[in-house]
Amino acid sequence: MMTPRGQFDSRRSSAELWRDPFADASACKPELPTAFDHPQAAGSKAKKVQPSAIPVETSRRMRGQAVASMQASLIAEHPFLAGMKPAHVHILSDCAMETEFAESQLIFCEGDLANRFYLIVDGSVALESGARDGRKVLIETLGRGDVLGWSWLFPPYYWHFGALALKPTRAIFFYGTRLRAQCDEDHDFGYELIKRMTSVVVRRLQSARERMAEAN
């Protein structure tokens, strides 16, 4: 769900966003001595011992686990998820990844397919809607601690507003299609998520009504 329109972002493809973050990382090769005196060979000639490097896959797995742990902490500490059970936070973490948007980058367009949402970690995002005369009307400016995107959870799953990064923005991306399936399987989780999203919907629609009235 924020490169063609309606995909993760307007400048990068889905394949780029979902690539292995460590695919280009070099193997971890700690500096080890190339030779030392054998402990049982006092006075004898030193024996050379070849160092053993950490396998590439092991290195990637360790680094991947560290990133996943940091990401889980960001998710658990976000205001939108305050008070959510650890088991439910874990479900969200399994459908999440970090992403970034450059200044003036289009995140999603009004009317496009909605299949994702974001928790903003840092930065600033403008929510916009088109007026009858074609002008863009600013509905709300979002920042750290806000949630971006709710149309993915409610039919017909099309964005009601457009979103544009006002400055470099870091966010946690959630794959909405997977989460909708999780809501069907785990009703307790679904209730917690829908309860939070419904509150966001009410605030956004109220703000939109006020801004559009002012624009007209």
NORKANOR-V643975 format. One record per run of one state. SS is the DSSP state (H for helix, E for strand, L for the rest). FROM is the first residue (numbers start at 0). TO is the last residue. If there is no record, write none. Layout:
# NORKANOR-V643975
ss-><SS	SS>
from-><FROM	FROM>
to-><TO	TO>
This chain:
# NORKANOR-V643975
ss-><L	H	L	E	L	E	L	H	L	H	L	H	L	E	L	E	L	E	L	E	L	E	L	E	L	H	L	E	L	E	H	L	H	L>
from-><0	13	17	34	36	46	48	55	77	78	81	85	94	95	101	105	108	112	113	115	130	135	143	146	148	150	153	157	158	161	175	185	186	215>
to-><12	16	33	35	45	47	54	76	77	80	84	93	94	100	104	107	111	112	114	129	134	142	145	147	149	152	156	157	160	174	184	185	214	215>
